Amino acid sequence: MGIPEVSIVIPTYNEEKRILKTLNALVPFLTRNHVDYEIIISDGGSTDGTIAIIPKFERLKIIRSPVFLAKGEALISGGLRACGRKILFLDADLPVSKNDILRLFKNTKNNTMVVASRYHPLSGGRCPLTRLVLGRLFNLLVRIILRIKMYDTQCGAKCLSVKLAKRILGKIENKGYVFDIELIIRVLREGGIVREIPVTWRHEAGSKVKIPKVAFELLIGVLKLRRM
């Protein structure tokens, strides 16, 4: 296998109920579309059966931490080991359609990051009302405080060129939920271009995210990023 077109980095932490479903949907789709890919499972210290149920094959790498890693840490760890020309960060619950994943990396150029945007006017999807309202409010906060003119910074599907990724991943300080925003800021500071594309997205039941805790972390993180 030569240099893959895309390295798909999936962070996991106790995802035994979701990761196999995602891989079973993703791998045949990529094969049918003749995509030269590798998948990197970057596990943040799972204590369930996540690793045991993942099928082993040539295009899949597993990076396993013996201790807990926050999502951002797992993404950085996987991204720095990627061999593809592009790196696609993808949540374990497959938050956007398979066709959107194809569009994400097909539209990623040398100095560009392409971001799936759930709140783009042309996007379609459903989630619990509380999450939708909080997501919209948080986006407004980011636009006002950080002056990032984007519809959605937090969707778990983003793709950037490997050259751009490896210039900035080692510099990122926020390893938790604010990782996505700092990633965007650093791409822009490196002279990169950030593009949003509309997607068909879905909310997958089984999320371990505790909304009050995450909301507080995001608020503090955004205020700190203002001084970065």
MARBA-3410 file (N, C-alpha, C, O; in Angstrom, 1 decimal):
228
0.8,-1.2,0.0,0.0,0.0,0.0,0.9,1.2,0.0,1.8,1.4,0.8 ~ 0.6,2.2,-0.9,1.4,3.4,-1.0,0.9,4.4,0.0,0.3,4.1,1.0 ~ 1.1,5.7,-0.4,0.6,6.8,0.5,-0.9,6.9,0.4,-1.4,7.2,-0.8 ~ -1.7,6.7,1.4,-3.2,6.8,1.3,-3.6,8.2,0.9,-3.0,9.2,1.3 ~ -4.8,8.3,0.2,-5.3,9.7,0.0,-5.8,10.3,1.3,-5.6,11.5,1.4
-6.3,9.5,2.2,-6.8,10.1,3.4,-6.6,9.2,4.6,-6.8,7.9,4.5 ~ -6.2,9.7,5.7,-6.2,9.0,7.0,-7.4,9.4,7.8,-7.5,10.6,8.1 ~ -8.2,8.5,8.2,-9.4,8.8,9.0,-9.1,8.5,10.4,-8.9,7.3,10.8 ~ -9.0,9.5,11.3,-8.7,9.3,12.7,-10.0,9.4,13.5,-10.7,10.4,13.5 ~ -10.2,8.3,14.2,-11.5,8.1,15.0,-11.0,8.0,16.5,-10.4,7.0,16.9
-11.4,9.0,17.3,-11.1,8.9,18.7,-12.1,8.0,19.4,-13.3,8.1,19.2 ~ -11.7,7.1,20.3,-12.6,6.3,21.0,-12.3,6.3,22.5,-11.2,6.4,23.0 ~ -13.4,6.2,23.3,-13.3,5.9,24.7,-14.6,5.2,25.1,-15.6,5.8,25.2 ~ -14.5,4.0,25.4,-15.6,3.1,25.8,-16.7,3.2,24.7,-17.9,3.6,25.0 ~ -16.4,2.9,23.5,-17.3,3.0,22.4,-17.7,1.6,21.8,-18.0,1.5,20.6
-17.7,0.6,22.7,-18.0,-0.8,22.2,-19.4,-0.9,21.6,-19.7,-1.8,20.8 ~ -20.3,0.0,21.9,-21.7,-0.1,21.4,-21.9,0.7,20.1,-22.9,0.5,19.4 ~ -20.8,1.4,19.7,-21.0,2.2,18.5,-19.9,2.1,17.4,-20.2,2.2,16.2 ~ -18.7,1.7,17.8,-17.6,1.8,16.8,-17.7,0.7,15.7,-17.4,1.0,14.6 ~ -18.2,-0.5,16.1,-18.3,-1.5,15.1,-19.4,-1.2,14.0,-19.1,-1.4,12.8
-20.5,-0.6,14.4,-21.5,-0.1,13.5,-20.9,0.9,12.5,-21.2,0.9,11.3 ~ -20.1,1.8,13.1,-19.5,2.9,12.2,-18.5,2.2,11.2,-18.6,2.6,10.0 ~ -17.7,1.3,11.7,-16.7,0.7,10.8,-17.4,-0.1,9.7,-17.0,-0.2,8.5 ~ -18.5,-0.8,10.1,-19.2,-1.7,9.1,-19.9,-0.8,8.1,-20.1,-1.3,6.9 ~ -20.2,0.4,8.4,-20.8,1.3,7.4,-19.8,2.0,6.5,-19.9,2.1,5.3
-18.7,2.3,7.2,-17.7,3.2,6.5,-16.8,2.4,5.6,-16.5,2.8,4.4 ~ -16.2,1.2,6.0,-15.2,0.5,5.2,-15.8,0.1,3.8,-15.1,0.3,2.8 ~ -17.0,-0.6,3.8,-17.5,-1.0,2.4,-17.8,0.2,1.5,-17.6,0.2,0.3 ~ -18.2,1.3,2.1,-18.5,2.5,1.3,-17.2,3.1,0.7,-17.1,3.4,-0.5 ~ -16.1,3.2,1.5,-14.8,3.6,1.0,-14.3,2.7,-0.1,-13.7,3.2,-1.1
-14.5,1.4,0.1,-14.0,0.4,-0.9,-14.8,0.6,-2.2,-14.2,0.6,-3.3 ~ -16.1,0.7,-2.1,-16.9,0.8,-3.3,-16.6,2.1,-4.1,-16.7,2.1,-5.3 ~ -16.1,3.1,-3.4,-15.8,4.4,-4.1,-14.3,4.5,-4.4,-13.8,5.6,-4.7 ~ -13.6,3.4,-4.3,-12.2,3.3,-4.7,-11.3,4.4,-4.0,-10.5,5.0,-4.6 ~ -11.6,4.5,-2.7,-10.8,5.5,-1.9,-9.6,4.8,-1.3,-9.7,3.7,-0.7
-8.4,5.4,-1.5,-7.2,4.8,-0.9,-7.1,5.5,0.5,-6.8,6.6,0.6 ~ -7.3,4.7,1.5,-7.5,5.2,2.8,-6.8,4.4,3.9,-6.4,3.2,3.6 ~ -6.6,4.9,5.0,-6.3,4.2,6.2,-7.2,4.7,7.4,-7.6,5.9,7.3 ~ -7.5,3.8,8.3,-8.3,4.2,9.5,-7.4,4.1,10.7,-6.8,3.0,10.9 ~ -7.4,5.1,11.5,-6.6,5.1,12.7,-7.6,5.2,13.9,-8.2,6.3,14.1
-7.7,4.2,14.7,-8.5,4.2,15.9,-7.5,4.7,17.0,-6.6,4.0,17.4 ~ -7.8,5.9,17.5,-6.9,6.4,18.6,-7.7,6.3,19.9,-8.6,7.2,20.2 ~ -7.4,5.3,20.7,-8.2,5.0,21.9,-7.6,5.7,23.1,-6.4,5.6,23.4 ~ -8.5,6.3,23.8,-8.1,7.1,25.0,-8.2,6.3,26.3,-8.6,6.9,27.3 ~ -7.8,5.1,26.3,-7.8,4.3,27.5,-9.1,3.6,27.9,-9.5,3.5,29.0
-9.8,3.1,26.9,-11.1,2.4,27.1,-11.0,1.3,28.1,-10.0,0.6,28.1 ~ -12.0,1.2,28.9,-12.1,0.1,29.9,-13.1,-0.9,29.6,-13.3,-1.9,30.4 ~ -13.8,-0.8,28.5,-14.8,-1.8,28.0,-14.2,-2.6,26.9,-13.0,-2.8,26.9 ~ -15.0,-3.2,26.1,-14.6,-4.1,25.0,-14.3,-3.4,23.7,-14.3,-4.1,22.7 ~ -14.1,-2.1,23.7,-13.9,-1.4,22.4,-12.9,-2.0,21.5,-13.1,-2.3,20.4
-11.7,-2.2,22.1,-10.6,-2.7,21.3,-10.8,-4.1,20.8,-10.4,-4.5,19.7 ~ -11.4,-4.9,21.7,-11.6,-6.3,21.4,-12.5,-6.6,20.2,-12.3,-7.5,19.5 ~ -13.5,-5.7,20.0,-14.5,-5.9,18.9,-14.1,-5.3,17.6,-14.7,-5.6,16.6 ~ -13.0,-4.5,17.6,-12.6,-3.9,16.3,-11.9,-4.9,15.4,-11.0,-5.6,15.9 ~ -12.4,-5.1,14.2,-11.8,-6.1,13.3,-10.4,-5.7,12.9,-10.2,-4.5,12.7
-9.5,-6.6,12.8,-8.1,-6.3,12.4,-8.0,-6.5,10.9,-8.3,-7.5,10.3 ~ -7.5,-5.5,10.2,-7.2,-5.6,8.7,-6.1,-4.6,8.4,-5.8,-3.7,9.2 ~ -5.6,-4.7,7.2,-4.3,-4.0,6.8,-4.5,-2.5,6.9,-3.5,-1.8,7.3 ~ -5.6,-2.0,6.5,-5.8,-0.5,6.4,-6.2,0.1,7.8,-6.5,1.3,7.8 ~ -6.2,-0.7,8.8,-6.6,-0.2,10.1,-5.5,-0.2,11.1,-4.8,-1.3,11.3
-5.2,0.9,11.8,-4.2,1.0,12.9,-5.0,1.2,14.2,-5.9,2.0,14.2 ~ -4.5,0.7,15.2,-5.0,1.0,16.6,-3.9,1.5,17.4,-2.9,0.9,17.6 ~ -4.2,2.7,17.9,-3.2,3.4,18.9,-3.9,3.4,20.2,-5.0,4.0,20.4 ~ -3.4,2.7,21.2,-4.1,2.5,22.5,-3.3,3.2,23.6,-2.1,2.9,23.8 ~ -3.9,4.1,24.3,-3.3,4.7,25.5,-3.5,3.9,26.7,-4.7,3.4,26.9
-2.6,3.7,27.6,-2.8,2.9,28.9,-3.5,3.8,29.9,-4.0,3.3,30.9 ~ -3.6,5.1,29.6,-4.3,6.0,30.6,-5.3,6.8,29.8,-5.3,6.8,28.6 ~ -6.3,7.4,30.5,-7.3,8.2,29.9,-6.7,9.4,29.1,-5.9,10.1,29.6 ~ -7.2,9.5,27.9,-6.9,10.7,27.1,-8.2,11.5,26.7,-9.2,10.8,26.4 ~ -8.2,12.8,26.8,-9.3,13.6,26.4,-9.4,13.4,24.8,-8.4,13.0,24.2
-10.5,13.8,24.3,-10.8,13.6,22.9,-9.7,14.3,22.0,-9.2,13.8,21.1 ~ -9.4,15.6,22.4,-8.3,16.3,21.7,-7.0,15.6,21.7,-6.3,15.6,20.7 ~ -6.6,15.1,22.8,-5.4,14.3,23.0,-5.3,13.1,22.0,-4.3,12.8,21.4 ~ -6.5,12.4,22.0,-6.6,11.2,21.1,-6.5,11.6,19.7,-5.8,10.9,18.9 ~ -7.1,12.7,19.3,-7.0,13.2,17.9,-5.6,13.6,17.5,-5.1,13.3,16.4
-4.9,14.3,18.4,-3.5,14.7,18.1,-2.6,13.5,18.0,-1.8,13.4,17.1 ~ -2.8,12.6,18.9,-2.0,11.3,18.9,-2.2,10.6,17.6,-1.2,10.2,16.9 ~ -3.4,10.4,17.1,-3.7,9.8,15.9,-3.2,10.6,14.7,-2.7,10.0,13.7 ~ -3.5,11.9,14.7,-3.1,12.8,13.6,-1.6,12.8,13.3,-1.2,12.8,12.2 ~ -0.8,12.8,14.4,0.6,12.8,14.2,1.2,11.5,13.7,2.3,11.5,13.2
0.4,10.5,13.7,0.9,9.2,13.2,0.2,8.9,11.8,0.5,7.8,11.3 ~ -0.5,9.8,11.3,-1.2,9.6,10.0,-0.2,9.6,8.9,0.8,10.3,8.9 ~ -0.5,8.7,7.9,0.4,8.6,6.7,-0.3,9.2,5.4,0.4,9.3,4.4 ~ -1.6,9.5,5.5,-2.3,10.0,4.3,-1.9,11.4,3.9,-1.3,12.1,4.7 ~ -2.4,11.8,2.7,-2.2,13.1,2.3,-3.1,14.1,3.0,-2.8,15.3,3.0
-4.2,13.6,3.4,-5.2,14.4,4.2,-5.6,13.6,5.5,-5.5,12.4,5.5 ~ -5.9,14.4,6.5,-6.4,13.8,7.7,-7.8,14.2,8.0,-8.1,15.4,8.0 ~ -8.6,13.2,8.2,-10.1,13.5,8.5,-10.3,13.0,9.9,-10.2,11.8,10.3 ~ -10.7,14.0,10.8,-11.1,13.7,12.2,-12.6,13.3,12.2,-13.4,14.1,11.7 ~ -12.9,12.2,12.7,-14.3,11.7,12.6,-14.7,11.1,14.0,-14.0,10.2,14.5
-15.8,11.6,14.5,-16.3,11.0,15.8,-16.8,9.5,15.6,-17.1,9.1,14.5 ~ -16.7,8.8,16.6,-17.0,7.3,16.6,-18.5,7.0,16.2,-18.8,5.9,15.9 ~ -19.4,8.0,16.4,-20.8,7.7,16.1,-21.2,8.0,14.7,-22.4,8.0,14.4 ~ -20.2,8.3,13.8,-20.5,8.7,12.4,-21.5,9.8,12.3,-22.7,9.5,11.9 ~ -21.2,11.0,12.7,-22.2,12.1,12.9,-22.8,12.6,11.6,-23.8,13.3,11.6
-22.1,12.4,10.4,-22.6,12.9,9.2,-22.7,11.7,8.2,-22.2,10.6,8.5 ~ -23.4,11.9,7.1,-23.6,10.9,6.1,-22.3,10.4,5.5,-21.3,11.2,5.4 ~ -22.2,9.2,4.9,-21.0,8.7,4.2,-20.7,9.6,3.0,-19.5,9.8,2.8 ~ -21.7,10.0,2.3,-21.4,10.9,1.1,-20.8,12.2,1.6,-20.0,12.8,0.9 ~ -21.2,12.7,2.7,-20.6,13.9,3.2,-19.1,13.7,3.6,-18.3,14.6,3.4
-18.8,12.6,4.1,-17.4,12.2,4.4,-16.6,12.3,3.2,-15.5,12.8,3.1 ~ -17.1,11.7,2.1,-16.4,11.7,0.8,-16.2,13.2,0.3,-15.1,13.5,-0.1 ~ -17.2,14.0,0.5,-17.1,15.4,0.1,-16.1,16.2,0.9,-15.4,17.0,0.4 ~ -16.0,15.8,2.2,-15.1,16.5,3.0,-13.7,16.4,2.5,-13.0,17.4,2.4 ~ -13.2,15.2,2.3,-11.8,15.0,1.9,-11.6,15.3,0.4,-10.5,15.6,0.0
-12.6,15.1,-0.4,-12.4,15.5,-1.8,-12.3,17.0,-2.0,-11.7,17.4,-3.0 ~ -12.9,17.8,-1.1,-12.8,19.2,-1.2,-11.6,19.8,-0.4,-11.5,21.1,-0.4 ~ -10.8,19.0,0.2,-9.7,19.5,1.0,-8.5,19.7,0.2,-8.0,18.7,-0.5 ~ -8.0,20.9,0.1,-6.8,21.2,-0.7,-5.6,21.4,0.2,-5.7,21.2,1.4 ~ -4.4,21.8,-0.4,-3.2,21.8,0.4,-3.2,22.7,1.6,-2.7,22.2,2.7
-3.8,23.8,1.6,-3.7,24.8,2.7,-5.1,25.0,3.3,-5.4,26.1,3.7 ~ -6.0,24.0,3.2,-7.4,24.1,3.6,-7.8,23.1,4.6,-7.4,22.0,4.6 ~ -8.7,23.6,5.5,-9.5,22.6,6.4,-10.9,22.8,6.0,-11.5,23.9,5.9 ~ -11.6,21.7,5.8,-13.0,21.6,5.5,-13.8,21.1,6.7,-13.4,20.0,7.2 ~ -14.8,21.8,7.1,-15.5,21.5,8.3,-17.0,21.1,8.0,-17.6,21.9,7.3
-17.4,20.0,8.5,-18.9,19.7,8.4,-19.6,20.7,9.3,-19.3,20.9,10.5 ~ -20.7,21.3,8.8,-21.4,22.3,9.5,-22.9,21.9,9.7,-23.7,21.9,8.7 ~ -23.3,21.5,10.9,-24.7,21.1,11.1,-25.6,22.2,11.1,-26.8,22.0,10.7 ~ -25.2,23.4,11.3,-26.1,24.6,11.4,-26.0,25.5,10.1,-26.6,26.6,10.1 ~ -25.4,25.0,9.1,-25.4,25.7,7.8,-26.8,25.7,7.3,-27.6,24.7,7.5
-27.3,26.8,6.7,-28.7,26.9,6.2,-29.1,25.7,5.3,-30.3,25.4,5.2 ~ -28.1,25.1,4.6,-28.5,24.0,3.7,-28.3,22.6,4.3,-28.5,21.6,3.6 ~ -27.9,22.5,5.6,-27.8,21.3,6.2,-29.1,20.7,6.7,-30.1,21.5,6.9 ~ -29.2,19.4,7.0,-30.4,18.8,7.5,-30.1,17.8,8.6,-29.1,17.0,8.4 ~ -30.9,17.8,9.6,-30.6,16.8,10.7,-31.5,17.1,11.9,-32.1,18.2,12.0
-31.5,16.2,12.9,-32.3,16.4,14.1,-31.5,16.0,15.3,-30.7,15.1,15.2 ~ -31.8,16.7,16.4,-31.3,16.3,17.7,-32.2,16.8,18.7,-33.1,17.6,18.4 ~ -32.0,16.4,20.0,-32.9,16.9,21.1,-32.9,18.4,21.1,-31.8,19.0,20.9 ~ -34.0,19.0,21.4,-34.1,20.5,21.4,-33.1,21.1,22.3,-32.6,22.2,21.9 ~ -32.8,20.6,23.5,-31.9,21.2,24.4,-30.5,21.3,23.8,-29.9,22.3,23.9
-30.1,20.2,23.1,-28.8,20.3,22.4,-28.7,21.3,21.3,-27.7,22.0,21.1 ~ -29.8,21.3,20.6,-29.9,22.2,19.4,-29.8,23.7,19.9,-29.0,24.5,19.4 ~ -30.6,24.0,20.9,-30.6,25.4,21.5,-29.2,25.8,22.0,-28.6,26.8,21.8 ~ -28.6,24.9,22.8,-27.3,25.1,23.4,-26.2,25.2,22.3,-25.3,26.1,22.4 ~ -26.3,24.4,21.3,-25.3,24.5,20.2,-25.4,25.8,19.5,-24.4,26.4,19.2
-26.6,26.3,19.3,-26.8,27.6,18.6,-26.3,28.7,19.5,-25.6,29.7,19.0 ~ -26.6,28.7,20.7,-26.1,29.7,21.7,-24.6,29.7,21.8,-24.0,30.8,21.8 ~ -24.0,28.5,21.8,-22.6,28.5,21.9,-21.9,29.0,20.6,-20.9,29.8,20.7 ~ -22.5,28.7,19.5,-22.0,29.3,18.2,-22.0,30.8,18.2,-21.1,31.4,17.8 ~ -23.1,31.3,18.7,-23.2,32.8,18.8,-22.1,33.4,19.7,-21.6,34.4,19.4
-21.9,32.7,20.8,-20.9,33.1,21.8,-19.5,33.1,21.1,-18.7,34.1,21.2 ~ -19.2,32.1,20.3,-17.9,32.0,19.6,-17.8,33.1,18.6,-16.7,33.7,18.5 ~ -18.8,33.4,17.9,-18.8,34.5,16.9,-18.6,35.8,17.5,-17.8,36.6,17.0 ~ -19.2,36.1,18.7,-19.0,37.4,19.3,-17.7,37.5,20.0,-17.0,38.5,19.8 ~ -17.3,36.5,20.8,-16.0,36.6,21.6,-14.8,36.4,20.7,-13.8,37.2,20.9
-14.8,35.4,19.9,-13.6,35.1,19.1,-13.6,35.6,17.7,-12.6,35.6,16.9 ~ -14.8,36.1,17.3,-14.9,36.7,15.9,-14.6,35.7,14.8,-14.0,36.0,13.8 ~ -15.0,34.4,15.1,-14.9,33.4,14.1,-16.3,33.3,13.4,-17.2,32.9,14.0 ~ -16.3,33.6,12.2,-17.6,33.7,11.4,-17.9,32.3,10.8,-17.8,32.1,9.6 ~ -18.3,31.4,11.7,-18.7,30.1,11.3,-20.0,29.7,11.9,-20.4,30.2,13.0
-20.7,28.8,11.2,-22.0,28.3,11.7,-21.8,27.3,12.8,-22.6,27.2,13.7 ~ -20.7,26.5,12.7,-20.5,25.3,13.6,-19.0,25.0,13.7,-18.4,24.6,12.7 ~ -18.5,25.1,14.9,-17.1,24.8,15.2,-17.0,23.4,15.8,-15.8,22.8,15.8 ~ -18.0,22.8,16.2,-17.9,21.6,17.1,-18.3,20.3,16.4,-18.2,19.2,17.1 ~ -18.8,20.3,15.2,-19.2,19.0,14.6,-18.0,18.1,14.5,-16.8,18.5,14.2
-18.2,16.8,14.7,-17.1,15.8,14.8,-16.7,15.3,13.4,-16.5,14.1,13.3 ~ -16.5,16.1,12.4,-16.1,15.7,11.1,-15.4,16.9,10.5,-16.0,17.9,10.0 ~ -14.0,16.8,10.4,-13.2,17.9,9.9,-12.1,17.2,9.1,-11.5,16.2,9.5 ~ -11.7,17.9,8.0,-10.6,17.3,7.2,-9.6,18.4,6.8,-10.0,19.5,6.5 ~ -8.3,18.1,6.9,-7.3,19.1,6.5,-6.1,18.4,5.9,-5.9,17.2,6.2
-5.3,19.1,5.2,-4.1,18.5,4.6,-3.1,18.0,5.7,-3.0,18.7,6.7 ~ -2.4,17.0,5.4,-1.5,16.4,6.4,-0.3,17.5,6.7,0.1,17.5,7.8 ~ 0.1,18.2,5.7,1.1,19.2,5.9,0.7,20.3,6.9,1.4,20.7,7.7 ~ -0.6,20.7,6.7,-1.1,21.8,7.6,-1.3,21.2,9.0,-1.0,21.8,9.9 ~ -1.8,20.0,9.0,-2.1,19.3,10.3,-0.8,19.2,11.1,-0.8,19.5,12.3
0.2,18.7,10.5,1.5,18.4,11.3,2.2,19.7,11.6,3.1,19.7,12.5 ~ 1.9,20.8,11.0,2.5,22.1,11.4,1.8,22.6,12.7,2.4,23.4,13.5 ~ 0.5,22.2,12.9,-0.2,22.9,14.1,-0.6,21.9,15.2,-0.8,22.4,16.3 ~ -0.7,20.6,15.0,-1.2,19.7,16.0,-0.3,19.8,17.3,-0.9,19.7,18.4 ~ 1.0,19.8,17.1,1.9,19.9,18.3,1.8,21.1,19.1,2.3,21.2,20.2
1.2,22.2,18.5,1.1,23.5,19.2,-0.2,23.6,20.0,-0.3,24.5,20.8 ~ -1.1,22.7,19.8,-2.5,22.9,20.4,-2.4,22.7,21.9,-1.8,21.6,22.3 ~ -2.9,23.6,22.7,-2.9,23.5,24.1,-4.1,22.9,24.7,-4.1,22.2,25.8 ~ -5.3,23.1,24.1,-6.6,22.7,24.6,-6.9,21.3,24.1,-7.1,21.1,22.9 ~ -6.9,20.3,25.0,-7.0,18.9,24.6,-8.5,18.4,24.8,-8.8,17.3,24.4
-9.3,19.2,25.4,-10.7,18.8,25.7,-11.6,19.3,24.7,-11.3,19.2,23.5 ~ -12.8,19.7,25.1,-13.9,20.1,24.1,-13.6,21.4,23.3,-14.2,21.6,22.3 ~ -12.6,22.2,23.8,-12.2,23.4,23.1,-11.2,23.1,22.0,-10.8,24.0,21.3 ~ -10.8,21.9,21.9,-9.8,21.5,20.9,-10.2,22.0,19.5,-9.4,22.5,18.8 ~ -11.4,21.8,19.1,-11.9,22.1,17.8,-11.7,23.6,17.5,-11.3,23.9,16.4
-12.0,24.4,18.5,-12.0,25.8,18.2,-10.5,26.3,18.1,-10.2,27.1,17.2 ~ -9.6,25.8,19.0,-8.2,26.1,18.8,-7.6,25.6,17.5,-6.8,26.3,16.9 ~ -8.1,24.4,17.1,-7.6,23.9,15.8,-8.0,24.9,14.7,-7.1,25.2,13.8 ~ -9.2,25.4,14.7,-9.6,26.4,13.7,-8.8,27.6,13.7,-8.3,28.1,12.7 ~ -8.6,28.1,14.9,-7.8,29.4,15.1,-6.4,29.2,14.6,-5.9,30.1,13.9
-5.8,28.1,14.9,-4.4,27.9,14.5,-4.3,27.7,13.0,-3.3,28.1,12.4 ~ -5.2,27.0,12.4,-5.2,26.9,10.9,-5.3,28.3,10.3,-4.5,28.6,9.4 ~ -6.1,29.2,10.8,-6.2,30.5,10.3,-4.9,31.3,10.5,-4.5,32.1,9.6 ~ -4.3,31.1,11.7,-3.1,31.9,12.0,-1.9,31.4,11.1,-1.0,32.1,10.9 ~ -2.0,30.1,10.6,-1.0,29.6,9.8,-1.2,30.0,8.3,-0.5,29.6,7.4
-2.2,30.9,8.1,-2.5,31.3,6.8,-3.4,30.3,6.0,-3.6,30.5,4.8 ~ -4.0,29.4,6.7,-4.8,28.4,6.1,-6.2,28.9,5.8,-6.6,30.0,6.4 ~ -7.0,28.2,5.1,-8.4,28.6,4.8,-9.3,27.5,5.4,-9.1,26.3,5.3 ~ -10.3,28.0,6.1,-11.3,27.1,6.7,-12.6,27.3,5.9,-13.2,28.4,5.8 ~ -13.1,26.2,5.4,-14.4,26.2,4.7,-15.4,25.3,5.4,-15.1,24.2,5.9
-16.6,25.7,5.4,-17.7,24.9,6.0,-18.5,24.4,4.8,-18.8,25.1,3.8 ~ -19.0,23.1,4.9,-19.9,22.6,3.9,-21.2,22.1,4.6,-21.1,21.5,5.7 ~ -22.3,22.2,4.0,-23.5,21.7,4.6,-23.5,20.2,4.6,-23.0,19.6,3.7 ~ -24.1,19.6,5.6,-24.1,18.1,5.7,-25.5,17.6,6.1,-26.3,18.3,6.6 ~ -25.7,16.3,5.9,-26.8,15.6,6.5,-26.3,14.9,7.8,-25.5,14.0,7.7
-26.8,15.3,8.9,-26.2,14.9,10.2,-27.3,14.2,11.0,-28.5,14.3,10.8 ~ -26.8,13.5,12.1,-27.8,12.9,13.0,-27.2,12.9,14.4,-26.0,12.8,14.6 ~ -28.1,12.8,15.3,-27.7,12.7,16.7,-27.8,11.2,17.1,-28.9,10.7,17.0 ~ -26.7,10.6,17.6,-26.7,9.2,17.9,-26.9,9.1,19.4,-26.2,9.7,20.2 ~ -27.9,8.3,19.8,-28.1,8.0,21.2,-26.9,7.3,21.8,-26.2,6.6,21.1
-26.7,7.5,23.1,-25.6,6.8,23.8,-24.4,7.7,24.1,-23.4,7.2,24.6 ~ -24.5,9.0,23.8,-23.4,9.9,24.1,-23.2,10.0,25.6,-24.1,10.0,26.4 ~ -21.9,10.0,25.9,-21.5,10.1,27.3,-21.2,11.6,27.8,-20.8,11.8,28.9 ~ -21.5,12.5,26.9,-21.3,13.9,27.2,-22.3,14.4,28.3,-23.5,14.2,28.1 ~ -21.8,15.0,29.3,-22.6,15.6,30.3,-22.7,17.1,30.0,-21.8,17.9,30.2
-23.9,17.5,29.6,-24.1,18.9,29.0,-23.7,20.0,29.9,-22.9,20.9,29.5 ~ -24.1,20.0,31.2,-23.7,21.1,32.1,-22.2,21.3,32.2,-21.6,22.4,32.2 ~ -21.5,20.1,32.4,-20.1,20.1,32.6,-19.4,20.6,31.3,-18.4,21.4,31.4 ~ -19.8,20.1,30.2,-19.2,20.5,28.9,-19.5,22.0,28.6,-18.6,22.7,28.1 ~ -20.7,22.4,28.9,-21.0,23.9,28.6,-20.1,24.8,29.4,-19.6,25.8,28.9
-19.8,24.4,30.7,-18.9,25.2,31.5,-17.5,25.2,31.0,-16.8,26.2,30.9 ~ -17.0,24.0,30.6,-15.6,23.9,30.1,-15.5,24.7,28.8,-14.5,25.3,28.6 ~ -16.5,24.6,27.9,-16.5,25.4,26.7,-16.4,26.9,26.9,-15.7,27.6,26.3 ~ -17.2,27.3,27.9,-17.3,28.8,28.2,-15.9,29.3,28.7,-15.4,30.3,28.2 ~ -15.4,28.6,29.7,-14.0,28.9,30.2,-13.0,28.9,29.1,-12.1,29.7,29.0
-13.1,27.8,28.3,-12.1,27.7,27.2,-12.1,28.8,26.2,-11.1,29.3,25.8 ~ -13.3,29.2,25.8,-13.5,30.3,24.9,-12.9,31.6,25.4,-12.3,32.3,24.7 ~ -13.2,31.8,26.7,-12.7,33.1,27.3,-11.1,33.0,27.3,-10.5,34.1,27.2 ~ -10.5,31.9,27.6,-9.1,31.8,27.6,-8.5,31.9,26.2,-7.5,32.6,26.0 ~ -9.2,31.4,25.2,-8.7,31.5,23.8,-8.7,33.0,23.3,-7.9,33.3,22.5
-9.6,33.8,23.9,-9.6,35.2,23.5,-8.2,35.9,23.8,-7.9,36.9,23.2 ~ -7.5,35.3,24.8,-6.2,35.9,25.2,-5.0,35.2,24.6,-3.9,35.6,24.8 ~ -5.3,34.2,23.7,-4.2,33.4,23.1,-3.4,34.2,22.1,-2.5,33.7,21.5
END
